[in-house]
Amino acid sequence: MSRYREISCPLATATAPVDEALAAIGFNGFAIVDASDGARLTCWLPETMDPAPVCRVLRASGLDPGQGRWRDEEELCPPPSAPVAVSPGIWACPAVATEAPDTTLTRIRLPRAPAFGDGRHPTTRMAAELLEQLPLAGWRVLDCGCGTGLLGLAAHARGAVAVDFIDIDPGAVASCHEACALNGYPEARVRCGDLLAPADGVYDLVIANLYAELVEQLLVDPALDRLLPAGWLLISGLSAAKTPAVCGRLASDGWDIRDRRDEDWWHALLARRKA
């Protein structure tokens, strides 16, 4: 099960626009909420993430991050109890749900499990919308940082001939295995690993719904050239501050950006290698 360090600070003492400063370093895992006792900033840092850059921004803004407290993923984001519209044609459905949306839609059944990817987060929704733009029939797909496997399973349901899944979190890997079985794809390859390290083969599409630092690592990974010699790359989870640099990197590496989405401060890109 993934854990997050939760850091919460009252904003009454802030001396700088902390939300802009956090977005500038590519960190999106925060929320600002107004309450009766004033506005409060809360940050959620994955246990695999170095907290130092975020803490430096908070201190520079006049805030005291303290030590924070550890929270389990399921506690922070309990699974939905009813179907969720991820995109116009894709729904995420709890395995125990008794009601179902229109059967003409792509329906992905998800187990009750502590893994990212239940369809409610903007980065998942944007990625699903871009996924619907692609002619997936017969494609090979890699879902990198798969979480529950929702996006990869949607690709498989929409015609991808084979989908591989990778996540660094053993809890997510276990959840993805269960989701694949629930959706009639028990033979799927689901691996525990860091980004592209355990991947092999050649893919038509790599899906990467990750936070910005991992996207930047992905783009400089030599394995990306091997995996996508003439394919597509679907990136989600970028901040507004990081998106221009990622677009520049894609252009310099020979990619065309074919479509994009944005919601709040998150951005998603669909790119294809130039012929």
C-alpha positions as CSV (number, residue, x, y, z in Angstrom):
1,M,0.0,0.0,0.0
2,S,1.4,3.4,-0.9
3,R,1.9,6.0,1.8
4,Y,2.0,9.8,1.5
5,R,3.6,12.4,3.8
6,E,0.8,14.9,4.5
7,I,2.0,18.4,5.2
8,S,-0.6,21.0,6.2
9,C,0.0,24.7,6.9
10,P,-2.2,27.7,7.6
11,L,-1.8,30.3,4.9
12,A,-2.3,33.4,7.1
13,T,1.5,33.7,7.5
14,A,2.5,33.1,3.9
15,T,4.6,35.9,2.4
16,A,4.7,34.6,-1.2
17,P,2.2,32.9,-3.6
18,V,3.0,29.4,-2.6
19,D,0.8,27.7,-5.1
20,E,2.7,29.3,-8.0
21,A,6.0,28.4,-6.4
22,L,5.0,24.7,-6.0
23,A,3.8,24.5,-9.6
24,A,7.1,26.1,-10.7
25,I,9.0,23.0,-9.4
26,G,6.5,20.7,-11.0
27,F,4.8,19.6,-7.8
28,N,1.0,19.2,-8.2
29,G,0.1,17.2,-5.1
30,F,-1.5,20.0,-3.1
31,A,-4.8,21.7,-2.4
32,I,-5.7,25.0,-0.9
33,V,-9.0,25.0,1.0
34,D,-10.9,27.9,2.7
35,A,-12.3,27.0,6.1
36,S,-13.8,28.9,9.0
37,D,-10.4,29.4,10.6
38,G,-8.8,30.6,7.4
39,A,-7.2,29.2,4.3
40,R,-5.0,26.1,4.6
41,L,-2.5,24.5,2.2
42,T,-2.1,20.7,2.3
43,C,0.6,18.8,0.4
44,W,0.7,15.1,-0.2
45,L,4.2,13.7,-1.0
46,P,4.6,10.0,-2.1
47,E,7.0,8.2,0.2
48,T,9.3,7.6,-2.8
49,M,9.6,11.4,-3.3
50,D,12.3,13.5,-1.7
51,P,10.4,16.0,0.4
52,A,13.3,18.6,0.5
53,P,12.3,20.6,-2.7
54,V,8.7,21.1,-1.5
55,C,9.8,21.9,2.1
56,R,12.3,24.5,0.7
57,V,9.4,26.2,-1.2
58,L,7.2,26.2,1.8
59,R,9.9,27.8,4.0
60,A,10.7,30.4,1.3
61,S,7.0,31.3,1.4
62,G,7.1,31.9,5.1
63,L,5.5,28.5,6.0
64,D,6.6,25.9,8.5
65,P,6.3,22.4,6.9
66,G,7.1,20.6,10.2
67,Q,7.4,16.8,9.9
68,G,4.0,16.1,8.5
69,R,2.2,12.8,9.1
70,W,2.0,9.6,7.1
71,R,-1.3,8.7,5.5
72,D,-2.3,5.6,3.6
73,E,-3.5,6.0,0.0
74,E,-6.9,4.3,0.7
75,E,-7.5,6.7,3.6
76,L,-6.8,9.7,1.4
77,C,-8.7,8.5,-1.6
78,P,-11.4,5.9,-0.7
79,P,-12.6,3.9,-3.7
80,P,-15.8,5.1,-5.3
81,S,-19.0,3.1,-4.7
82,A,-20.7,3.9,-8.0
83,P,-19.6,4.0,-11.7
84,V,-17.5,7.1,-12.6
85,A,-17.5,8.7,-16.1
86,V,-13.7,8.9,-16.8
87,S,-14.3,10.3,-20.3
88,P,-17.2,10.4,-22.7
89,G,-16.7,6.8,-23.8
90,I,-15.0,5.2,-20.8
91,W,-16.4,4.4,-17.3
92,A,-14.7,3.0,-14.2
93,C,-17.0,0.7,-12.3
94,P,-16.4,-0.7,-8.8
95,A,-16.3,-4.5,-8.9
96,V,-19.1,-4.6,-6.3
97,A,-21.4,-2.1,-8.1
98,T,-24.9,-3.4,-8.9
99,E,-25.8,-0.6,-11.3
100,A,-24.0,0.0,-14.6
101,P,-23.9,2.7,-17.2
102,D,-24.9,2.3,-20.9
103,T,-23.4,-1.0,-22.0
104,T,-22.3,0.6,-25.3
105,L,-19.6,2.4,-23.3
106,T,-16.2,1.0,-22.4
107,R,-16.6,-0.3,-18.8
108,I,-13.6,-1.1,-16.7
109,R,-14.2,-2.9,-13.4
110,L,-11.9,-2.0,-10.6
111,P,-11.3,-3.8,-7.3
112,R,-11.4,-2.0,-3.9
113,A,-7.7,-1.4,-3.6
114,P,-5.3,1.3,-2.5
115,A,-3.9,2.3,-5.9
116,F,-4.1,5.4,-8.0
117,G,-6.4,5.4,-11.0
118,D,-10.1,5.1,-10.0
119,G,-11.1,7.6,-12.7
120,R,-11.8,10.6,-10.5
121,H,-8.5,12.5,-10.9
122,P,-8.1,15.2,-13.6
123,T,-4.9,13.6,-15.0
124,T,-6.7,10.3,-15.5
125,R,-9.7,11.9,-17.2
126,M,-7.5,13.9,-19.6
127,A,-5.4,10.8,-20.5
128,A,-8.6,8.8,-21.1
129,E,-10.0,11.6,-23.4
130,L,-6.7,11.5,-25.4
131,L,-6.8,7.7,-25.5
132,E,-10.2,7.9,-27.2
133,Q,-8.6,9.8,-30.1
134,L,-6.4,6.8,-31.1
135,P,-7.2,3.8,-33.4
136,L,-6.1,1.2,-30.9
137,A,-7.1,-2.0,-32.8
138,G,-4.1,-4.3,-33.0
139,W,-1.8,-2.0,-31.1
140,R,0.7,-3.0,-28.4
141,V,0.6,-0.7,-25.4
142,L,2.7,-0.1,-22.3
143,D,1.0,1.5,-19.3
144,C,3.9,3.0,-17.3
145,G,3.1,3.9,-13.7
146,C,-0.1,2.0,-14.2
147,G,-1.7,2.2,-10.7
148,T,-4.9,0.2,-11.0
149,G,-4.3,-0.3,-14.7
150,L,-7.4,1.7,-15.7
151,L,-5.9,3.4,-18.8
152,G,-4.2,0.3,-20.1
153,L,-7.3,-1.8,-19.6
154,A,-9.3,0.8,-21.4
155,A,-6.9,0.5,-24.3
156,H,-7.2,-3.3,-24.3
157,A,-11.0,-3.0,-24.2
158,R,-10.9,-0.7,-27.2
159,G,-8.9,-3.0,-29.3
160,A,-5.3,-3.1,-28.3
161,V,-4.0,-6.6,-28.9
162,A,-1.6,-6.6,-25.9
163,V,-1.0,-4.3,-23.0
164,D,1.9,-4.5,-20.5
165,F,1.7,-2.8,-17.1
166,I,4.6,-1.4,-14.9
167,D,4.5,0.3,-11.5
168,I,7.1,0.8,-8.8
169,D,4.5,0.3,-6.0
170,P,3.9,-3.4,-5.2
171,G,0.5,-2.5,-3.9
172,A,-0.4,-1.0,-7.3
173,V,1.0,-4.1,-9.1
174,A,-1.3,-6.4,-6.9
175,S,-4.3,-4.1,-7.6
176,C,-3.6,-4.1,-11.4
177,H,-3.3,-7.9,-11.4
178,E,-6.7,-8.1,-9.8
179,A,-8.2,-5.6,-12.2
180,C,-6.9,-7.4,-15.2
181,A,-8.5,-10.6,-14.0
182,L,-11.8,-8.8,-13.3
183,N,-11.8,-7.4,-16.9
184,G,-11.1,-10.8,-18.6
185,Y,-7.4,-10.2,-19.2
186,P,-5.7,-12.5,-16.7
187,E,-2.8,-13.2,-19.0
188,A,-1.6,-9.5,-18.9
189,R,2.0,-8.9,-18.0
190,V,2.1,-6.7,-14.8
191,R,5.6,-5.9,-13.5
192,C,7.0,-4.1,-10.5
193,G,9.8,-1.8,-11.7
194,D,11.1,1.8,-12.0
195,L,9.8,3.5,-15.2
196,L,11.0,1.6,-18.3
197,A,13.7,-0.6,-16.6
198,P,11.9,-3.9,-16.9
199,A,10.1,-3.3,-20.2
200,D,10.9,-5.2,-23.4
201,G,9.5,-5.5,-26.8
202,V,8.2,-2.7,-29.1
203,Y,5.0,-0.7,-28.5
204,D,2.7,1.4,-30.6
205,L,1.8,3.5,-27.5
206,V,3.3,4.3,-24.1
207,I,0.9,5.8,-21.6
208,A,2.6,7.8,-18.8
209,N,0.3,9.3,-16.2
210,L,3.0,10.5,-13.9
211,Y,4.1,13.6,-12.0
212,A,6.4,16.0,-13.9
213,E,9.8,14.8,-12.5
214,L,9.1,11.2,-13.6
215,V,8.0,12.4,-17.0
216,E,11.3,14.3,-17.4
217,Q,13.1,11.1,-16.5
218,L,11.0,9.1,-19.0
219,L,11.9,11.4,-21.9
220,V,15.7,11.0,-21.4
221,D,15.5,7.2,-20.9
222,P,17.3,5.5,-23.7
223,A,14.7,2.7,-23.6
224,L,12.1,5.0,-24.9
225,D,13.7,5.0,-28.4
226,R,13.7,1.2,-28.4
227,L,10.2,0.9,-27.2
228,L,8.7,3.5,-29.5
229,P,10.6,3.5,-32.8
230,A,7.6,4.9,-34.7
231,G,4.9,5.2,-32.0
232,W,2.8,7.4,-29.8
233,L,3.4,8.8,-26.4
234,L,0.5,9.9,-24.1
235,I,1.7,12.0,-21.1
236,S,-0.4,13.3,-18.3
237,G,0.3,14.9,-14.9
238,L,2.3,17.9,-16.1
239,S,2.0,21.3,-14.4
240,A,1.6,24.5,-16.3
241,A,5.2,25.5,-15.4
242,K,6.7,22.2,-16.6
243,T,4.7,21.8,-19.8
244,P,6.7,24.3,-22.0
245,A,10.0,22.5,-21.2
246,V,8.5,19.1,-21.9
247,C,7.1,20.3,-25.2
248,G,10.5,21.7,-26.1
249,R,12.1,18.4,-25.2
250,L,9.6,16.5,-27.4
251,A,10.2,18.8,-30.3
252,S,14.0,18.5,-30.1
253,D,13.7,14.7,-29.9
254,G,11.6,14.4,-33.1
255,W,8.1,14.3,-31.7
256,D,4.9,16.0,-33.1
257,I,2.4,17.1,-30.5
258,R,-0.9,15.9,-32.0
259,D,-3.4,16.8,-29.2
260,R,-3.5,18.2,-25.7
261,R,-5.8,18.7,-22.7
262,D,-5.7,20.9,-19.6
263,E,-7.7,21.0,-16.4
264,D,-7.0,23.3,-13.4
265,W,-3.1,23.4,-13.4
266,W,-2.7,19.9,-14.9
267,H,-1.8,19.3,-18.6
268,A,-1.7,16.2,-20.8
269,L,-0.1,15.7,-24.2
270,L,-0.5,13.2,-27.1
271,A,2.6,13.0,-29.3
272,R,3.9,10.9,-32.2
273,R,7.3,10.4,-33.6
274,K,8.0,12.2,-36.9
275,A,8.3,10.0,-39.9
